[in-house]
Amino acid sequence: MPLLLATRQGLCLAEGDHVTPLQENADFMALARSLSNPTVYYAAERGGQVYRSTDSARTWEAVGRIEGYTELSSLAIDPHDPAQLWAGMEPSALFKSEDGGETWTEDPAIRQMAEDEEWSVPWSDAKGHVRVIALDPNDPRRIYLAIEVGGVVRSEDGGETWENVHGGIHDDVHAVAVNPKEPNVLYAATRHRFGRSEDYGRTWRQIDAFEGQGYSRPLAVNPENPLQVFTAAATTGPGGFSRPDVGAECGIYRSNDGGLSWTHLTNGIPARFKPYVDAMDVNPSKPEHVALADSDGAVYESRDGGESWSRTAQAPPVRRMLVVPEG
């Protein structure tokens, strides 16, 4: 099945070992796939231009643009309406579109919260970074934001009100995901290890399961068995990724019990990737199919739920990926 890749050199579609450029000469940062209409996808350049596809990522049209930010970091689609979507920014801000990405309106509460709570990022004086947006597929009024660095932000009323949650896990939160069958259970990838909540994100606990620092960014959840979760975790933070001998020392991990325990996967993939792995996804129609890509563009796929892997393609440096299901 095709893989949609957001890379530093453009948007690509990988089918086997063939990589087709779709939008070139731009740094793509964000991807989103519709749950209610699987032919609809969105992608965004780092600089704020949003694109939409209505034919399963084969062709794309430029829609709206959000200007004035360092980065458009994340996109999320309402699980019931593919024309409604959210965009997260750096410095921290949140925008919503109700017309398929053509026009955007800011929710000023997030920018104000970033100021009041003194969110930050390690590389500049920006007030944080909305790195991932997760909507509860059962009730899209429940919205969760992973803030780098600022904890988890949650809403139960579609963004009318927001709560900034701290404690239990490191405030440098890189990703958050909802268990679709037990929506009170949430998962988080952070600068130091994995986080789990059992009360809709109100409180969190840290699970120590990875080597070294346990610096984790991506999360991929099996939609049919959401106790199965995949992540990548490095022994060091980004300051160590360029170490000439070992680089990030990034391992790929799978949990079969909702993040309580983890297995280090090594069959067909490096035990410790030198480049970091920031992109992974589970095929929503065939969840035994899992894919990942490292920051040098090497693409790996598993057809048996992560038990074994094959290197299938070489792309430009990959930031995000989505599996494009057949049909």
TIZA-224339 format. One record per residue (C-alpha): residue number from 1; y, x, z; residue in one letter. Coordinates in Angstrom, 2 decimals, decimal comma. Each point is the difference from the previous one (the first is absolute). Layout:
# TIZA-224339
[atom NUM [Y X Z] A];
...
***
This chain:
# TIZA-224339
[atom 1 [0,00 0,00 0,00] M];
[atom 2 [3,52 1,25 -0,69] P];
[atom 3 [2,08 1,64 2,69] L];
[atom 4 [3,75 -0,48 0,10] L];
[atom 5 [1,68 3,23 1,10] L];
[atom 6 [3,56 0,49 1,23] A];
[atom 7 [0,70 3,68 -0,67] T];
[atom 8 [2,91 2,39 0,18] R];
[atom 9 [0,10 0,01 -3,82] Q];
[atom 10 [-0,39 -3,69 -0,72] G];
[atom 11 [-2,27 -3,02 0,20] L];
[atom 12 [-3,53 0,58 -1,33] C];
[atom 13 [-3,23 -1,90 -0,57] L];
[atom 14 [-3,20 2,00 0,52] A];
[atom 15 [-3,21 -1,28 -1,60] E];
[atom 16 [-2,82 2,44 0,55] G];
[atom 17 [1,34 3,42 -0,91] D];
[atom 18 [2,68 -1,42 -2,30] H];
[atom 19 [3,51 -0,28 1,46] V];
[atom 20 [2,51 -2,10 -1,97] T];
[atom 21 [3,74 0,35 0,73] P];
[atom 22 [1,67 -3,40 0,40] L];
[atom 23 [3,53 0,86 1,15] Q];
[atom 24 [0,86 3,69 -0,32] E];
[atom 25 [2,61 2,43 1,30] N];
[atom 26 [0,58 -1,77 3,31] A];
[atom 27 [-1,21 0,50 3,56] D];
[atom 28 [-1,91 -3,15 1,01] F];
[atom 29 [-0,40 -0,68 3,70] M];
[atom 30 [-1,15 -3,60 0,60] A];
[atom 31 [-2,68 -2,35 -1,35] L];
[atom 32 [-1,06 -3,56 0,84] A];
[atom 33 [-2,77 -2,32 -1,25] R];
[atom 34 [0,14 -3,80 0,28] S];
[atom 35 [-2,74 -1,73 1,98] L];
[atom 36 [0,64 -3,45 -1,47] S];
[atom 37 [0,32 1,11 -3,64] N];
[atom 38 [-2,01 3,18 -0,62] P];
[atom 39 [1,70 0,64 -3,34] T];
[atom 40 [3,38 0,59 1,68] V];
[atom 41 [1,02 3,48 1,16] Y];
[atom 42 [3,27 1,62 1,03] Y];
[atom 43 [1,01 3,64 0,04] A];
[atom 44 [3,20 1,78 0,98] A];
[atom 45 [1,62 3,30 -0,78] E];
[atom 46 [1,15 2,00 2,96] R];
[atom 47 [3,58 -0,54 -1,20] G];
[atom 48 [-0,23 -3,80 0,34] G];
[atom 49 [-1,00 -1,39 -3,41] Q];
[atom 50 [-2,68 -2,69 0,30] V];
[atom 51 [-2,53 -0,82 -2,73] Y];
[atom 52 [-2,31 -2,99 -0,43] R];
[atom 53 [-3,28 -0,44 -1,87] S];
[atom 54 [-1,64 -3,36 -0,71] T];
[atom 55 [-3,02 1,37 -1,90] D];
[atom 56 [-1,89 1,98 2,63] S];
[atom 57 [2,20 3,09 -0,18] A];
[atom 58 [-0,36 0,54 -3,75] R];
[atom 59 [3,63 -0,55 -0,97] T];
[atom 60 [3,16 0,05 2,09] W];
[atom 61 [3,55 -1,31 -0,09] E];
[atom 62 [2,95 1,22 2,03] A];
[atom 63 [1,35 -2,74 2,26] V];
[atom 64 [2,51 0,51 2,81] G];
[atom 65 [1,34 3,16 1,60] R];
[atom 66 [0,98 0,78 3,59] I];
[atom 67 [2,66 2,69 0,07] E];
[atom 68 [1,64 2,16 2,62] G];
[atom 69 [-3,08 1,33 1,79] Y];
[atom 70 [-1,85 3,29 0,05] T];
[atom 71 [-3,29 -1,72 -0,72] E];
[atom 72 [-1,66 -3,33 -0,69] L];
[atom 73 [-3,06 0,72 2,11] S];
[atom 74 [-2,14 -3,14 0,11] S];
[atom 75 [-0,70 -3,36 -1,61] L];
[atom 76 [-1,96 -3,02 1,25] A];
[atom 77 [-0,70 -3,34 -1,70] I];
[atom 78 [-0,24 -3,36 1,73] D];
[atom 79 [-3,74 -0,81 0,01] P];
[atom 80 [0,66 -3,55 -1,20] H];
[atom 81 [2,85 0,52 -2,48] D];
[atom 82 [0,11 2,99 -2,38] P];
[atom 83 [3,72 -0,56 -0,66] A];
[atom 84 [0,91 0,74 3,61] Q];
[atom 85 [-0,04 3,61 1,10] L];
[atom 86 [1,51 2,45 2,46] W];
[atom 87 [1,26 3,55 -0,48] A];
[atom 88 [0,43 2,65 2,69] G];
[atom 89 [2,49 2,84 -0,28] M];
[atom 90 [1,13 3,36 1,33] E];
[atom 91 [2,33 0,00 1,90] P];
[atom 92 [-1,66 -2,99 1,67] S];
[atom 93 [0,85 -3,31 -1,63] A];
[atom 94 [-1,98 -3,02 -1,12] L];
[atom 95 [0,62 -2,12 -3,11] F];
[atom 96 [-1,60 -3,21 -1,24] K];
[atom 97 [-0,32 -1,45 -3,50] S];
[atom 98 [-0,95 -3,60 -0,76] E];
[atom 99 [0,10 0,29 -3,80] D];
[atom 100 [-2,59 2,62 -0,85] G];
[atom 101 [2,16 2,99 0,79] G];
[atom 102 [2,95 -0,98 -2,20] E];
[atom 103 [2,48 -0,29 2,87] T];
[atom 104 [-0,10 1,29 3,57] W];
[atom 105 [1,58 -1,00 3,31] T];
[atom 106 [0,15 2,27 3,03] E];
[atom 107 [-1,12 -1,08 3,43] D];
[atom 108 [2,75 1,69 2,06] P];
[atom 109 [-2,03 -0,20 3,22] A];
[atom 110 [-2,12 3,01 -0,93] I];
[atom 111 [2,94 2,25 -0,78] R];
[atom 112 [1,59 -1,04 3,29] Q];
[atom 113 [-3,22 0,57 1,91] M];
[atom 114 [-0,24 3,49 -1,48] A];
[atom 115 [3,44 0,78 1,39] E];
[atom 116 [-0,59 -1,60 3,39] D];
[atom 117 [-3,43 1,58 0,52] E];
[atom 118 [1,06 3,37 -1,44] E];
[atom 119 [-2,79 0,27 -2,55] W];
[atom 120 [-0,25 3,35 -1,78] S];
[atom 121 [-1,90 2,09 -2,52] V];
[atom 122 [-0,83 3,71 0,43] P];
[atom 123 [1,54 1,13 -3,28] W];
[atom 124 [3,52 -1,48 0,10] S];
[atom 125 [2,45 -2,00 2,11] D];
[atom 126 [-1,24 -3,29 -1,53] A];
[atom 127 [-0,67 -2,84 2,42] K];
[atom 128 [-3,72 -0,20 -0,58] G];
[atom 129 [-2,11 -1,13 -2,89] H];
[atom 130 [-1,78 -3,33 -0,66] V];
[atom 131 [-3,16 1,69 -1,22] R];
[atom 132 [-2,37 -3,00 -0,21] V];
[atom 133 [0,44 -3,79 0,11] I];
[atom 134 [-3,06 -2,11 0,90] A];
[atom 135 [-0,17 -3,79 -0,18] L];
[atom 136 [-2,70 -2,03 1,71] D];
[atom 137 [-1,97 -1,50 -2,93] P];
[atom 138 [-0,72 -3,10 2,10] N];
[atom 139 [3,59 -0,56 1,10] D];
[atom 140 [2,67 1,93 -1,93] P];
[atom 141 [2,56 -0,87 2,68] R];
[atom 142 [-1,64 2,84 1,93] R];
[atom 143 [1,52 3,19 -1,37] I];
[atom 144 [-0,51 3,55 1,25] Y];
[atom 145 [1,99 3,12 -0,85] L];
[atom 146 [-1,19 3,57 0,52] A];
[atom 147 [3,09 2,03 0,89] I];
[atom 148 [0,13 3,76 -0,42] E];
[atom 149 [1,26 0,81 2,69] V];
[atom 150 [0,57 -3,22 1,99] G];
[atom 151 [-3,24 -1,71 1,00] G];
[atom 152 [-1,22 -3,34 -1,32] V];
[atom 153 [2,30 -2,90 -0,81] V];
[atom 154 [-1,44 -3,51 0,02] R];
[atom 155 [1,10 -3,53 -0,86] S];
[atom 156 [-1,82 -3,29 0,51] E];
[atom 157 [2,52 -2,19 -1,81] D];
[atom 158 [0,36 1,49 -3,45] G];
[atom 159 [2,71 2,44 1,00] G];
[atom 160 [2,27 -2,39 1,85] E];
[atom 161 [-0,45 2,16 3,11] T];
[atom 162 [-1,46 3,46 0,50] W];
[atom 163 [-1,47 1,99 2,88] E];
[atom 164 [-0,19 3,81 0,13] N];
[atom 165 [-3,20 1,03 1,80] V];
[atom 166 [-0,33 3,41 1,63] H];
[atom 167 [-2,76 1,46 2,13] G];
[atom 168 [-3,73 0,53 -0,17] G];
[atom 169 [0,22 1,92 -3,27] I];
[atom 170 [2,34 2,64 -1,38] H];
[atom 171 [3,33 -1,38 -1,27] D];
[atom 172 [-0,46 1,81 -3,32] D];
[atom 173 [-1,91 -2,85 -1,65] V];
[atom 174 [-1,04 0,58 -3,62] H];
[atom 175 [-2,02 -3,13 -0,80] A];
[atom 176 [-1,02 -3,30 1,51] V];
[atom 177 [-2,67 -2,44 -1,22] A];
[atom 178 [-1,23 -3,44 1,05] V];
[atom 179 [-3,65 -0,93 0,46] N];
[atom 180 [-0,12 -3,08 -2,28] P];
[atom 181 [-2,90 -1,62 1,90] K];
[atom 182 [1,35 0,70 3,48] E];
[atom 183 [3,77 0,05 -0,58] P];
[atom 184 [0,72 0,79 3,63] N];
[atom 185 [-1,54 3,44 -0,71] V];
[atom 186 [2,27 2,57 -1,64] L];
[atom 187 [-0,53 3,62 -0,97] Y];
[atom 188 [2,55 2,81 -0,12] A];
[atom 189 [0,06 3,53 -1,39] A];
[atom 190 [2,37 2,30 1,87] T];
[atom 191 [1,12 3,59 0,37] R];
[atom 192 [-2,50 0,39 2,82] H];
[atom 193 [-3,23 -1,87 -0,67] R];
[atom 194 [-0,92 -3,66 -0,51] F];
[atom 195 [1,34 -3,13 1,65] G];
[atom 196 [-1,55 -3,41 0,62] R];
[atom 197 [1,53 -3,24 1,28] S];
[atom 198 [-1,87 -3,15 0,99] E];
[atom 199 [2,99 -2,24 0,72] D];
[atom 200 [1,88 -0,24 -3,32] Y];
[atom 201 [1,71 3,35 0,50] G];
[atom 202 [1,57 -0,73 3,36] R];
[atom 203 [-1,83 2,88 1,69] T];
[atom 204 [-1,89 2,99 -1,38] W];
[atom 205 [-2,51 2,61 1,04] R];
[atom 206 [-0,64 3,42 -1,48] Q];
[atom 207 [-3,50 1,02 -1,09] I];
[atom 208 [-0,72 3,72 -0,04] D];
[atom 209 [-2,55 0,63 -2,70] A];
[atom 210 [1,35 2,58 -2,45] F];
[atom 211 [0,17 3,79 -0,02] E];
[atom 212 [3,10 1,86 1,13] G];
[atom 213 [3,22 -1,99 -0,11] Q];
[atom 214 [-1,65 -2,91 -1,78] G];
[atom 215 [3,00 -0,49 -2,29] Y];
[atom 216 [-0,88 -3,20 -1,91] S];
[atom 217 [1,95 -1,92 -2,60] R];
[atom 218 [-2,08 -2,26 -2,27] P];
[atom 219 [-2,09 -3,00 1,03] L];
[atom 220 [-2,45 -1,91 -2,19] A];
[atom 221 [-1,83 -3,04 1,40] V];
[atom 222 [-3,11 -1,63 -1,47] N];
[atom 223 [1,14 -3,63 -0,54] P];
[atom 224 [-3,53 -1,43 0,27] E];
[atom 225 [-0,91 2,05 3,08] N];
[atom 226 [3,33 0,95 1,57] P];
[atom 227 [-1,70 1,90 2,80] L];
[atom 228 [-0,47 2,67 -2,67] Q];
[atom 229 [3,15 2,09 -0,23] V];
[atom 230 [0,75 3,24 -1,85] F];
[atom 231 [2,68 2,57 0,72] T];
[atom 232 [0,88 3,65 -0,59] A];
[atom 233 [0,94 2,25 2,92] A];
[atom 234 [1,28 3,57 -0,03] A];
[atom 235 [-0,34 2,59 2,75] T];
[atom 236 [3,75 0,71 -0,27] T];
[atom 237 [3,24 -1,75 -0,88] G];
[atom 238 [1,94 0,51 -3,26] P];
[atom 239 [1,41 3,30 1,23] G];
[atom 240 [-3,49 1,43 -0,33] G];
[atom 241 [-0,98 -1,53 -3,34] F];
[atom 242 [1,15 3,10 -1,90] S];
[atom 243 [-2,10 2,44 2,02] R];
[atom 244 [-1,36 2,33 -2,72] P];
[atom 245 [-3,49 0,25 1,40] D];
[atom 246 [-0,89 -3,52 1,07] V];
[atom 247 [2,92 -2,30 -0,85] G];
[atom 248 [-0,15 -3,43 1,63] A];
[atom 249 [-3,68 0,17 1,02] E];
[atom 250 [-0,15 -3,71 -0,75] C];
[atom 251 [-3,24 -1,86 0,65] G];
[atom 252 [-1,08 -3,43 -1,24] I];
[atom 253 [-1,28 -2,37 2,69] Y];
[atom 254 [-1,69 -3,40 0,11] R];
[atom 255 [-0,36 -2,41 2,89] S];
[atom 256 [-2,52 -2,84 0,02] N];
[atom 257 [1,17 -1,53 3,28] D];
[atom 258 [3,69 -0,64 -0,50] G];
[atom 259 [1,18 3,49 0,84] G];
[atom 260 [-1,81 0,45 3,31] L];
[atom 261 [-2,13 2,84 -1,40] S];
[atom 262 [0,18 2,06 -3,18] W];
[atom 263 [-2,25 1,95 -2,37] T];
[atom 264 [1,27 3,05 -1,90] H];
[atom 265 [-1,00 -0,48 -3,67] L];
[atom 266 [-1,00 3,14 -1,92] T];
[atom 267 [-2,60 -0,93 -2,64] N];
[atom 268 [1,63 0,85 -3,34] G];
[atom 269 [3,51 0,58 1,37] I];
[atom 270 [1,51 2,99 1,79] P];
[atom 271 [-0,63 -0,03 3,72] A];
[atom 272 [3,63 1,11 0,39] R];
[atom 273 [2,31 -0,55 -2,93] F];
[atom 274 [2,60 2,73 -0,37] K];
[atom 275 [2,52 -2,49 -1,46] P];
[atom 276 [0,70 -3,11 2,05] Y];
[atom 277 [-1,60 -3,34 -0,97] V];
[atom 278 [2,64 -2,72 0,07] D];
[atom 279 [-1,58 -2,52 -2,41] A];
[atom 280 [-3,12 -2,10 0,47] M];
[atom 281 [-1,17 -3,54 -0,67] D];
[atom 282 [-3,02 -2,30 0,28] V];
[atom 283 [-0,85 -2,13 -3,03] N];
[atom 284 [0,65 -3,60 1,13] P];
[atom 285 [-2,65 -1,46 -2,33] S];
[atom 286 [-2,67 2,67 0,55] K];
[atom 287 [0,76 1,57 3,38] P];
[atom 288 [-2,79 2,55 -0,29] E];
[atom 289 [2,36 1,66 -2,51] H];
[atom 290 [2,51 2,22 1,82] V];
[atom 291 [2,48 2,40 -1,61] A];
[atom 292 [2,32 2,73 1,20] L];
[atom 293 [2,29 2,65 -1,46] A];
[atom 294 [1,53 3,14 1,44] D];
[atom 295 [3,54 1,28 -0,35] S];
[atom 296 [-1,08 2,37 -2,80] D];
[atom 297 [-1,24 -2,96 -2,05] G];
[atom 298 [-3,79 0,34 0,42] A];
[atom 299 [-1,60 -3,48 -0,05] V];
[atom 300 [-3,31 -0,78 1,73] Y];
[atom 301 [-2,01 -3,23 0,02] E];
[atom 302 [-2,91 -1,35 2,01] S];
[atom 303 [-2,28 -2,84 -1,11] R];
[atom 304 [-1,88 -0,31 3,28] D];
[atom 305 [2,65 -0,57 2,64] G];
[atom 306 [0,81 3,66 0,50] G];
[atom 307 [-3,54 1,34 0,43] E];
[atom 308 [0,36 2,17 -3,12] S];
[atom 309 [2,92 0,93 -2,25] W];
[atom 310 [0,68 1,36 -3,48] S];
[atom 311 [3,12 1,62 -1,37] R];
[atom 312 [0,95 -2,22 -2,94] T];
[atom 313 [3,48 0,93 -1,26] A];
[atom 314 [2,93 2,39 0,18] Q];
[atom 315 [3,48 -1,52 0,11] A];
[atom 316 [3,48 1,21 0,91] P];
[atom 317 [0,63 0,22 3,78] P];
[atom 318 [-0,92 -3,44 1,39] V];
[atom 319 [2,02 -1,84 2,64] R];
[atom 320 [-1,73 -3,43 0,05] R];
[atom 321 [-2,89 -1,73 -1,76] M];
[atom 322 [-1,52 -3,44 -0,52] L];
[atom 323 [-3,33 -0,98 -1,52] V];
[atom 324 [0,51 -2,50 -2,84] V];
[atom 325 [-2,95 -2,45 0,20] P];
[atom 326 [-1,62 -1,24 -3,18] E];
[atom 327 [0,82 -3,57 -1,02] G];
***
